[in-house]
């Protein structure tokens, strides 16, 4: 019993939307068995409440997953979807092997034919596109710095 009285036990407890760790402090040598039992009972009740909350949350998640499964099944049937067959895989592989060399040589020829002016124009256009993106972000946030949390 003496080693048990000095042990620190940790329990996790669900409080609202967040978890926090609750620790039982080490007991002194002058603690009665009734006090140890009382602390253990309190900790067990807290653990049981946490398990009940987690199991209720699990039930909701499972129900939502089953509903999503049924909706996707209906969409799959109505759209006539099917996984690709072996012939489609072979067709795609043939297309990529046929056009890979053409694309690779086209890129290298095209990049060598550009002048310094062309690269400058592309750099300026890239900066312009990035600028419009960031302006859109500021408008969407309705704030110049960060999101309002």
Number of C-alpha atoms within 10 A of each C-alpha: 7 9 8 11 17 14 12 11 13 12 15 15 20 18 10 7 5 7 11 10 9 13 12 14 12 12 17 10 10 7 10 11 11 9 11 15 11 11 13 14 12 12 20 13 12 17 16 13 14 18 15 13 15 14 12 11 11 12 11 12 11 11 11 11 12 12 11 12 12 11 11 12 12 12 12 12 10 9 8 8 10 8 6 8 8 8 9 11 11 10 10 11 11 12 11 11 10 11 10 12 10 10 11 10 11 11 10 10 10 9 11 8 8 10 9 7 9 11 12 11 11 11 12 12 12 11 12 12 12 12 12 11 12 13 13 12 15 15 11 11 13 12 11 12 8 10 11 7 3
